[in-house]
Every structure is written in structure tokens, then in C-alpha cells.
Amino acid sequence: MARTKRAVIETAQAGRAGPDSAPMLSVQNLKTYFYTDEGVAAAVDDVTYDIKPGETLAIVGESGCGKSVTALSIMRLIASPPGRIEGGKILFQGKDLVGFSEKEMKKIRGNRISMIFQEPMTSLNPVFRVGRQVAEAVSLHQDVSSKEAWTRAVEMFKLVGIPSPAERARDYPHQLSGGMRQRVMIAMALSCHPVLMIADEPTTALDVTIQAQILELMNRLKAEVGTSIMLITHDLGVVAEMAQRVVVMYAGVVVETAEVKELFADPLHPYTSGLLASLPRADRLTARGRLTAIPGIVPSLFRLPPGCRFSDRCLRVIDICRKEEPPLEAIRDGHQVRCWLYTRNEN
């Protein structure tokens, strides 16, 4: 156990650098489109953000905003057809993954970059023991024997807090609770010592008690191991607890990005303000005892409104919002927003 934990830490730290170093991951002007009989859907449209070494970056927004498609694009797991990366760069430790072959990507996926999906029951193979599935991930990327890979799997189960790890490793997925299955997925994600872990709604299917345990586990492992985390979620409470910076997406574009504390204290984009206002709090209930909600629905990616994509739902809309799409601009250090209310040319 000690050797495995030390190896995880040393490998992850080898991929880290000082605070002024280049980003671990830099997504630049990424465009991922889906071509269907109904038309072309720009699921990710000119998205740009960075993930620093050792930090947790949260990607938030409503369902259909492009969060998961961005993650799948980074992993180069977009099904083609109908999807295709149409432009931009995905720089991982300085190398553009967009130009990588499938053979090159297999050396990255699950090894240098790992991913945790939101529903472990559909991610784990139901006919194989969970220990074997983690061991196979180790064998795929590490030059070790089958026995060593199994030992590594058991040690990783212990690392993520699975009780009686040797016994649990011989269980099938259906024999484990949802929380234990998610711990298995985290063990698998960490088994090859990744420098970046993408967590796509990792606690959505779990009850609040297990959710708290999983978030505490991820925070502890991040502190011990130093792995960067890209956390995809719609839960701003999780963002406040886990992340240092946050990217807010809406209808395929980034509408705001900032340090978490600043975003919660001073949200600029009306959509971000609406998300924060909809958080459950007794003092925010309407006279009828209902939570505050953002009016309207997310537009179809096949029929986006002219101008700002949020204009049809915005309570602060002005004339230019319905005519031209605003640029993403830096308002102050580390805080960017895509909104005509803050664009310098319009102030």
C-alpha cells in the first residue's frame, strides 16, 4: 500500500510544476459539431479555458450546455459520425491532442488523463469482478504482470477507502452499493497515476451522505496525490466545496469564468446570477413557497436565437443583445464574461 501511494504521489508531482508554469491543459477555441438529419448542432462552439497543475476547475451549466461534450472531446471519444471536432486545439502538457492518432490517444486515456463517469453501474462491466477491471486498466498501461496488476488494484481499493479491499475486489458491480461502485471508478481512474482526472457528475446518482463522502475522498486524494481535476457538474454547492476556479457554459459557449470565491461574491453574467439565485435557501422562496427559477428554457442548438444565446431568457436584455453575439472579455484579472453589459466598447 505504502509503495503504491508513494508511486502515485511521485508520478503526479512529476507532471506538476511551479505556480507560474504552463497550464496542465489548455483548451483553445474548441469547436465540436454534430451533423444530423435535423441540421448541424454546435455543441461546443469556440470554447477556451485552462486547467492549472494541481487545481480543480469546475465546468457548470444546465443539461445540454456542452459540458460533457467538451470532456469527451478532450478524451477524443466523440462518436464520428455524427460528431466531429471542427476546430481549435486541446493542448495537454504542450501537445495538441486534436492531431493525435487513435494509437497515440490510447496511451493517454486512462493513463495520463482519466475520466470518472456519473453512473458507475453503466461504466463497469457487469460480468467481470471489479478488481479484475481495475487490474486490466493497470495492465493496459503499465509494464507489470497480472499478479502485480491485481495487487495494485487491491491497494488502490484501500487507498480510496473501500473496506476489506481484497474481498471487495472479488465482487461483481451489482454486489456493491452506488457509493462503493463510484469508489471503484475513482480507484480505476487513479490506478495509472494520471496528472489530470475528469469527473463528469461523479455524485449525481448518489444520496447526499454518500455524495459528501465521495467529495471528501476526491479532495483528500487531490491533496495527497496532486492530480488536477476537471469537475463537470450542475451543482453549485459542489463547486463551492471542491473547486478553485469555475467556467460557466450556456448553449455551447463559455459565458463566464472566474475564481470560485469571486464568482459567488460578484457574478457578472445574468445567467450566472440566475443560477446562484436558484440555489435552495429559505430567504429566496417566493410568496408561494417556490424556489426562484430562470425563466424559459435552453434554446435548441439547431435553432439558436440571433445575438446573445441567453437573450430570450435574460431579464437585463438590451437591443444589441438580440442582434450581435458578445465576445468573451476579461473584465478584471482572472474574471471573464460574455455579455454586452460589460463589454468596454458598449460602456
Contacts in CASP RR format, 6 or more apart in sequence:
PFRMAT RR
TARGET T0000
AUTHOR 0000-0000-0000
METHOD contacts of the structure
MODEL  1
MARTKRAVIETAQAGRAGPDSAPMLSVQNLKTYFYTDEGVAAAVDDVTYD
IKPGETLAIVGESGCGKSVTALSIMRLIASPPGRIEGGKILFQGKDLVGF
SEKEMKKIRGNRISMIFQEPMTSLNPVFRVGRQVAEAVSLHQDVSSKEAW
TRAVEMFKLVGIPSPAERARDYPHQLSGGMRQRVMIAMALSCHPVLMIAD
EPTTALDVTIQAQILELMNRLKAEVGTSIMLITHDLGVVAEMAQRVVVMY
AGVVVETAEVKELFADPLHPYTSGLLASLPRADRLTARGRLTAIPGIVPS
LFRLPPGCRFSDRCLRVIDICRKEEPPLEAIRDGHQVRCWLYTRNEN
1 155 0 8 1.000
1 158 0 8 1.000
1 159 0 8 1.000
4 152 0 8 1.000
4 155 0 8 1.000
4 156 0 8 1.000
4 159 0 8 1.000
5 155 0 8 1.000
5 159 0 8 1.000
5 224 0 8 1.000
7 193 0 8 1.000
8 159 0 8 1.000
8 190 0 8 1.000
8 193 0 8 1.000
8 225 0 8 1.000
9 224 0 8 1.000
9 225 0 8 1.000
9 226 0 8 1.000
11 193 0 8 1.000
11 195 0 8 1.000
12 193 0 8 1.000
12 194 0 8 1.000
12 195 0 8 1.000
12 225 0 8 1.000
12 226 0 8 1.000
12 227 0 8 1.000
13 226 0 8 1.000
15 24 0 8 1.000
15 53 0 8 1.000
15 93 0 8 1.000
15 195 0 8 1.000
16 24 0 8 1.000
16 53 0 8 1.000
16 54 0 8 1.000
16 195 0 8 1.000
16 226 0 8 1.000
17 53 0 8 1.000
18 53 0 8 1.000
19 52 0 8 1.000
21 53 0 8 1.000
22 93 0 8 1.000
22 94 0 8 1.000
23 50 0 8 1.000
23 51 0 8 1.000
23 52 0 8 1.000
23 53 0 8 1.000
23 91 0 8 1.000
24 51 0 8 1.000
24 52 0 8 1.000
24 53 0 8 1.000
24 54 0 8 1.000
24 92 0 8 1.000
24 93 0 8 1.000
24 195 0 8 1.000
24 196 0 8 1.000
24 228 0 8 1.000
25 50 0 8 1.000
25 51 0 8 1.000
25 74 0 8 1.000
25 90 0 8 1.000
25 91 0 8 1.000
25 92 0 8 1.000
25 93 0 8 1.000
25 196 0 8 1.000
25 228 0 8 1.000
25 230 0 8 1.000
26 50 0 8 1.000
26 51 0 8 1.000
26 89 0 8 1.000
26 90 0 8 1.000
26 91 0 8 1.000
26 94 0 8 1.000
27 47 0 8 1.000
27 48 0 8 1.000
27 49 0 8 1.000
27 50 0 8 1.000
27 70 0 8 1.000
27 74 0 8 1.000
27 89 0 8 1.000
27 90 0 8 1.000
27 91 0 8 1.000
28 48 0 8 1.000
28 88 0 8 1.000
28 89 0 8 1.000
28 90 0 8 1.000
28 91 0 8 1.000
29 46 0 8 1.000
29 47 0 8 1.000
29 48 0 8 1.000
29 87 0 8 1.000
29 88 0 8 1.000
29 89 0 8 1.000
30 44 0 8 1.000
30 46 0 8 1.000
30 47 0 8 1.000
30 48 0 8 1.000
30 70 0 8 1.000
30 73 0 8 1.000
30 85 0 8 1.000
30 87 0 8 1.000
30 88 0 8 1.000
30 89 0 8 1.000
30 90 0 8 1.000
31 42 0 8 1.000
31 44 0 8 1.000
31 45 0 8 1.000
31 46 0 8 1.000
31 47 0 8 1.000
31 85 0 8 1.000
31 86 0 8 1.000
31 87 0 8 1.000
31 88 0 8 1.000
32 42 0 8 1.000
32 43 0 8 1.000
32 44 0 8 1.000
32 69 0 8 1.000
32 70 0 8 1.000
32 73 0 8 1.000
32 78 0 8 1.000
32 83 0 8 1.000
32 84 0 8 1.000
32 85 0 8 1.000
32 86 0 8 1.000
33 40 0 8 1.000
33 41 0 8 1.000
33 42 0 8 1.000
33 43 0 8 1.000
33 83 0 8 1.000
33 84 0 8 1.000
33 86 0 8 1.000
34 40 0 8 1.000
34 41 0 8 1.000
34 43 0 8 1.000
34 82 0 8 1.000
34 83 0 8 1.000
34 84 0 8 1.000
35 81 0 8 1.000
35 82 0 8 1.000
35 83 0 8 1.000
35 84 0 8 1.000
36 82 0 8 1.000
38 302 0 8 1.000
39 302 0 8 1.000
40 302 0 8 1.000
41 301 0 8 1.000
41 302 0 8 1.000
42 252 0 8 1.000
42 301 0 8 1.000
42 304 0 8 1.000
43 64 0 8 1.000
43 66 0 8 1.000
43 69 0 8 1.000
43 252 0 8 1.000
43 301 0 8 1.000
44 66 0 8 1.000
44 69 0 8 1.000
44 70 0 8 1.000
44 73 0 8 1.000
44 252 0 8 1.000
45 252 0 8 1.000
45 253 0 8 1.000
46 253 0 8 1.000
47 70 0 8 1.000
47 249 0 8 1.000
47 252 0 8 1.000
47 253 0 8 1.000
47 254 0 8 1.000
48 254 0 8 1.000
48 328 0 8 1.000
49 57 0 8 1.000
49 247 0 8 1.000
49 254 0 8 1.000
49 257 0 8 1.000
51 57 0 8 1.000
51 196 0 8 1.000
51 228 0 8 1.000
51 230 0 8 1.000
52 228 0 8 1.000
52 245 0 8 1.000
53 195 0 8 1.000
53 228 0 8 1.000
54 222 0 8 1.000
54 226 0 8 1.000
54 227 0 8 1.000
54 228 0 8 1.000
54 229 0 8 1.000
55 228 0 8 1.000
55 229 0 8 1.000
55 244 0 8 1.000
55 245 0 8 1.000
56 222 0 8 1.000
56 228 0 8 1.000
56 229 0 8 1.000
56 230 0 8 1.000
56 231 0 8 1.000
56 242 0 8 1.000
56 243 0 8 1.000
56 244 0 8 1.000
56 245 0 8 1.000
57 228 0 8 1.000
57 229 0 8 1.000
57 230 0 8 1.000
57 231 0 8 1.000
57 243 0 8 1.000
57 244 0 8 1.000
57 245 0 8 1.000
57 246 0 8 1.000
57 247 0 8 1.000
58 231 0 8 1.000
58 232 0 8 1.000
58 233 0 8 1.000
58 238 0 8 1.000
58 239 0 8 1.000
58 242 0 8 1.000
58 243 0 8 1.000
58 245 0 8 1.000
58 246 0 8 1.000
58 247 0 8 1.000
58 260 0 8 1.000
59 67 0 8 1.000
59 70 0 8 1.000
59 71 0 8 1.000
59 230 0 8 1.000
59 231 0 8 1.000
59 232 0 8 1.000
59 233 0 8 1.000
59 246 0 8 1.000
59 247 0 8 1.000
59 249 0 8 1.000
60 67 0 8 1.000
60 233 0 8 1.000
60 234 0 8 1.000
60 236 0 8 1.000
60 239 0 8 1.000
60 246 0 8 1.000
60 247 0 8 1.000
60 248 0 8 1.000
60 249 0 8 1.000
60 275 0 8 1.000
61 67 0 8 1.000
61 234 0 8 1.000
61 248 0 8 1.000
61 249 0 8 1.000
61 250 0 8 1.000
61 275 0 8 1.000
62 234 0 8 1.000
62 250 0 8 1.000
62 298 0 8 1.000
63 234 0 8 1.000
63 298 0 8 1.000
64 251 0 8 1.000
64 252 0 8 1.000
64 298 0 8 1.000
64 301 0 8 1.000
65 249 0 8 1.000
65 250 0 8 1.000
65 251 0 8 1.000
65 252 0 8 1.000
65 298 0 8 1.000
66 249 0 8 1.000
66 252 0 8 1.000
67 200 0 8 1.000
67 232 0 8 1.000
67 249 0 8 1.000
68 200 0 8 1.000
68 232 0 8 1.000
69 78 0 8 1.000
70 249 0 8 1.000
71 115 0 8 1.000
71 198 0 8 1.000
71 200 0 8 1.000
71 230 0 8 1.000
71 232 0 8 1.000
72 78 0 8 1.000
73 85 0 8 1.000
73 90 0 8 1.000
74 90 0 8 1.000
74 92 0 8 1.000
74 97 0 8 1.000
74 113 0 8 1.000
74 198 0 8 1.000
74 230 0 8 1.000
75 105 0 8 1.000
75 109 0 8 1.000
75 113 0 8 1.000
75 115 0 8 1.000
75 198 0 8 1.000
76 85 0 8 1.000
76 97 0 8 1.000
76 98 0 8 1.000
76 100 0 8 1.000
76 102 0 8 1.000
76 105 0 8 1.000
76 109 0 8 1.000
77 109 0 8 1.000
78 84 0 8 1.000
78 85 0 8 1.000
85 98 0 8 1.000
87 98 0 8 1.000
88 98 0 8 1.000
89 96 0 8 1.000
89 98 0 8 1.000
90 96 0 8 1.000
90 97 0 8 1.000
90 98 0 8 1.000
91 97 0 8 1.000
92 108 0 8 1.000
92 112 0 8 1.000
92 113 0 8 1.000
92 196 0 8 1.000
93 112 0 8 1.000
93 195 0 8 1.000
97 105 0 8 1.000
97 108 0 8 1.000
100 108 0 8 1.000
107 141 0 8 1.000
109 115 0 8 1.000
110 137 0 8 1.000
110 141 0 8 1.000
110 189 0 8 1.000
110 192 0 8 1.000
110 194 0 8 1.000
111 140 0 8 1.000
111 141 0 8 1.000
111 192 0 8 1.000
111 194 0 8 1.000
112 194 0 8 1.000
112 195 0 8 1.000
112 196 0 8 1.000
113 194 0 8 1.000
113 195 0 8 1.000
113 196 0 8 1.000
113 197 0 8 1.000
113 198 0 8 1.000
114 188 0 8 1.000
114 189 0 8 1.000
114 190 0 8 1.000
114 192 0 8 1.000
114 194 0 8 1.000
114 196 0 8 1.000
114 197 0 8 1.000
114 198 0 8 1.000
115 189 0 8 1.000
115 197 0 8 1.000
115 198 0 8 1.000
115 199 0 8 1.000
115 200 0 8 1.000
116 182 0 8 1.000
116 185 0 8 1.000
116 186 0 8 1.000
116 189 0 8 1.000
116 197 0 8 1.000
116 198 0 8 1.000
116 199 0 8 1.000
116 200 0 8 1.000
116 202 0 8 1.000
117 123 0 8 1.000
117 185 0 8 1.000
117 200 0 8 1.000
117 202 0 8 1.000
118 200 0 8 1.000
118 201 0 8 1.000
118 202 0 8 1.000
118 204 0 8 1.000
118 205 0 8 1.000
119 204 0 8 1.000
119 205 0 8 1.000
120 173 0 8 1.000
120 178 0 8 1.000
120 179 0 8 1.000
120 181 0 8 1.000
120 182 0 8 1.000
120 184 0 8 1.000
120 185 0 8 1.000
120 205 0 8 1.000
121 173 0 8 1.000
121 174 0 8 1.000
121 178 0 8 1.000
121 181 0 8 1.000
123 185 0 8 1.000
124 130 0 8 1.000
124 133 0 8 1.000
124 173 0 8 1.000
124 181 0 8 1.000
124 184 0 8 1.000
124 185 0 8 1.000
125 133 0 8 1.000
125 173 0 8 1.000
126 172 0 8 1.000
126 173 0 8 1.000
126 174 0 8 1.000
127 172 0 8 1.000
128 172 0 8 1.000
129 169 0 8 1.000
129 170 0 8 1.000
129 171 0 8 1.000
129 172 0 8 1.000
130 168 0 8 1.000
130 169 0 8 1.000
130 171 0 8 1.000
130 172 0 8 1.000
130 173 0 8 1.000
130 176 0 8 1.000
130 181 0 8 1.000
130 184 0 8 1.000
131 150 0 8 1.000
131 153 0 8 1.000
131 154 0 8 1.000
131 157 0 8 1.000
131 169 0 8 1.000
131 170 0 8 1.000
131 184 0 8 1.000
132 150 0 8 1.000
132 153 0 8 1.000
133 184 0 8 1.000
133 188 0 8 1.000
134 152 0 8 1.000
134 153 0 8 1.000
134 156 0 8 1.000
134 157 0 8 1.000
134 169 0 8 1.000
134 184 0 8 1.000
134 187 0 8 1.000
134 188 0 8 1.000
134 191 0 8 1.000
135 146 0 8 1.000
135 149 0 8 1.000
135 150 0 8 1.000
135 152 0 8 1.000
135 153 0 8 1.000
136 149 0 8 1.000
137 188 0 8 1.000
137 191 0 8 1.000
137 192 0 8 1.000
138 144 0 8 1.000
138 149 0 8 1.000
138 152 0 8 1.000
138 153 0 8 1.000
138 191 0 8 1.000
138 192 0 8 1.000
139 146 0 8 1.000
139 149 0 8 1.000
141 192 0 8 1.000
142 149 0 8 1.000
142 152 0 8 1.000
142 192 0 8 1.000
144 152 0 8 1.000
150 169 0 8 1.000
152 191 0 8 1.000
153 169 0 8 1.000
153 187 0 8 1.000
153 191 0 8 1.000
154 165 0 8 1.000
154 166 0 8 1.000
154 169 0 8 1.000
155 165 0 8 1.000
156 187 0 8 1.000
156 188 0 8 1.000
156 190 0 8 1.000
156 191 0 8 1.000
157 165 0 8 1.000
157 168 0 8 1.000
157 169 0 8 1.000
157 183 0 8 1.000
157 184 0 8 1.000
157 187 0 8 1.000
158 165 0 8 1.000
159 187 0 8 1.000
159 190 0 8 1.000
159 221 0 8 1.000
160 183 0 8 1.000
160 184 0 8 1.000
160 186 0 8 1.000
160 187 0 8 1.000
160 190 0 8 1.000
160 217 0 8 1.000
160 221 0 8 1.000
161 183 0 8 1.000
161 217 0 8 1.000
162 168 0 8 1.000
162 180 0 8 1.000
162 183 0 8 1.000
162 184 0 8 1.000
162 187 0 8 1.000
168 176 0 8 1.000
168 180 0 8 1.000
173 181 0 8 1.000
173 184 0 8 1.000
176 184 0 8 1.000
177 210 0 8 1.000
178 205 0 8 1.000
178 206 0 8 1.000
178 210 0 8 1.000
179 206 0 8 1.000
179 210 0 8 1.000
179 213 0 8 1.000
179 214 0 8 1.000
182 202 0 8 1.000
182 203 0 8 1.000
182 206 0 8 1.000
182 210 0 8 1.000
182 214 0 8 1.000
183 214 0 8 1.000
183 217 0 8 1.000
185 202 0 8 1.000
186 202 0 8 1.000
186 214 0 8 1.000
186 217 0 8 1.000
186 218 0 8 1.000
186 221 0 8 1.000
189 197 0 8 1.000
190 197 0 8 1.000
190 221 0 8 1.000
190 225 0 8 1.000
190 227 0 8 1.000
193 225 0 8 1.000
194 227 0 8 1.000
195 227 0 8 1.000
195 228 0 8 1.000
196 227 0 8 1.000
196 228 0 8 1.000
196 229 0 8 1.000
196 230 0 8 1.000
197 227 0 8 1.000
197 228 0 8 1.000
197 229 0 8 1.000
197 230 0 8 1.000
198 229 0 8 1.000
198 230 0 8 1.000
198 232 0 8 1.000
199 218 0 8 1.000
199 229 0 8 1.000
199 230 0 8 1.000
199 231 0 8 1.000
199 232 0 8 1.000
200 232 0 8 1.000
201 232 0 8 1.000
201 233 0 8 1.000
201 234 0 8 1.000
202 214 0 8 1.000
202 218 0 8 1.000
202 231 0 8 1.000
203 210 0 8 1.000
203 211 0 8 1.000
203 214 0 8 1.000
203 215 0 8 1.000
203 235 0 8 1.000
203 238 0 8 1.000
204 233 0 8 1.000
204 235 0 8 1.000
206 214 0 8 1.000
215 238 0 8 1.000
215 241 0 8 1.000
215 242 0 8 1.000
218 229 0 8 1.000
218 242 0 8 1.000
219 241 0 8 1.000
219 242 0 8 1.000
221 227 0 8 1.000
222 229 0 8 1.000
229 242 0 8 1.000
231 238 0 8 1.000
231 239 0 8 1.000
231 242 0 8 1.000
231 243 0 8 1.000
233 239 0 8 1.000
236 264 0 8 1.000
236 275 0 8 1.000
236 276 0 8 1.000
236 279 0 8 1.000
237 279 0 8 1.000
239 246 0 8 1.000
239 260 0 8 1.000
240 260 0 8 1.000
240 264 0 8 1.000
243 260 0 8 1.000
244 259 0 8 1.000
244 260 0 8 1.000
245 257 0 8 1.000
245 258 0 8 1.000
245 259 0 8 1.000
245 260 0 8 1.000
246 257 0 8 1.000
246 258 0 8 1.000
246 259 0 8 1.000
246 260 0 8 1.000
246 263 0 8 1.000
247 254 0 8 1.000
247 256 0 8 1.000
247 257 0 8 1.000
248 254 0 8 1.000
248 255 0 8 1.000
248 256 0 8 1.000
248 257 0 8 1.000
248 263 0 8 1.000
248 269 0 8 1.000
248 271 0 8 1.000
248 272 0 8 1.000
248 275 0 8 1.000
249 255 0 8 1.000
250 271 0 8 1.000
250 298 0 8 1.000
250 309 0 8 1.000
250 310 0 8 1.000
251 298 0 8 1.000
251 299 0 8 1.000
251 301 0 8 1.000
251 304 0 8 1.000
251 309 0 8 1.000
251 310 0 8 1.000
252 301 0 8 1.000
252 309 0 8 1.000
253 309 0 8 1.000
253 328 0 8 1.000
253 338 0 8 1.000
254 328 0 8 1.000
254 336 0 8 1.000
254 338 0 8 1.000
255 269 0 8 1.000
255 271 0 8 1.000
255 272 0 8 1.000
255 310 0 8 1.000
255 328 0 8 1.000
255 337 0 8 1.000
255 338 0 8 1.000
255 339 0 8 1.000
256 263 0 8 1.000
256 267 0 8 1.000
256 268 0 8 1.000
256 269 0 8 1.000
256 271 0 8 1.000
256 272 0 8 1.000
256 335 0 8 1.000
256 336 0 8 1.000
256 337 0 8 1.000
256 338 0 8 1.000
256 339 0 8 1.000
257 334 0 8 1.000
257 335 0 8 1.000
257 336 0 8 1.000
258 268 0 8 1.000
258 334 0 8 1.000
258 335 0 8 1.000
258 336 0 8 1.000
259 334 0 8 1.000
259 335 0 8 1.000
262 335 0 8 1.000
263 272 0 8 1.000
263 335 0 8 1.000
264 276 0 8 1.000
267 273 0 8 1.000
267 274 0 8 1.000
267 275 0 8 1.000
267 276 0 8 1.000
268 331 0 8 1.000
268 335 0 8 1.000
268 337 0 8 1.000
268 339 0 8 1.000
268 341 0 8 1.000
268 342 0 8 1.000
269 310 0 8 1.000
269 337 0 8 1.000
269 338 0 8 1.000
269 339 0 8 1.000
270 310 0 8 1.000
270 314 0 8 1.000
270 315 0 8 1.000
270 316 0 8 1.000
270 339 0 8 1.000
270 341 0 8 1.000
271 294 0 8 1.000
271 310 0 8 1.000
271 313 0 8 1.000
271 314 0 8 1.000
274 292 0 8 1.000
274 294 0 8 1.000
275 294 0 8 1.000
277 284 0 8 1.000
277 292 0 8 1.000
278 291 0 8 1.000
278 292 0 8 1.000
278 293 0 8 1.000
278 294 0 8 1.000
280 291 0 8 1.000
284 291 0 8 1.000
284 292 0 8 1.000
285 291 0 8 1.000
286 292 0 8 1.000
294 313 0 8 1.000
295 313 0 8 1.000
295 315 0 8 1.000
296 312 0 8 1.000
296 313 0 8 1.000
297 313 0 8 1.000
299 305 0 8 1.000
299 309 0 8 1.000
299 312 0 8 1.000
305 311 0 8 1.000
305 312 0 8 1.000
305 322 0 8 1.000
306 322 0 8 1.000
306 323 0 8 1.000
307 321 0 8 1.000
307 322 0 8 1.000
307 323 0 8 1.000
307 324 0 8 1.000
307 325 0 8 1.000
307 326 0 8 1.000
308 314 0 8 1.000
308 317 0 8 1.000
308 321 0 8 1.000
308 322 0 8 1.000
308 324 0 8 1.000
308 325 0 8 1.000
308 326 0 8 1.000
308 338 0 8 1.000
308 339 0 8 1.000
308 340 0 8 1.000
309 325 0 8 1.000
311 317 0 8 1.000
311 321 0 8 1.000
311 322 0 8 1.000
314 321 0 8 1.000
316 341 0 8 1.000
318 340 0 8 1.000
318 341 0 8 1.000
320 340 0 8 1.000
320 346 0 8 1.000
321 340 0 8 1.000
324 340 0 8 1.000
326 338 0 8 1.000
326 339 0 8 1.000
326 340 0 8 1.000
326 343 0 8 1.000
327 338 0 8 1.000
327 343 0 8 1.000
328 336 0 8 1.000
328 337 0 8 1.000
328 338 0 8 1.000
329 336 0 8 1.000
329 337 0 8 1.000
329 338 0 8 1.000
329 342 0 8 1.000
329 343 0 8 1.000
329 344 0 8 1.000
330 336 0 8 1.000
331 337 0 8 1.000
331 342 0 8 1.000
340 346 0 8 1.000
END
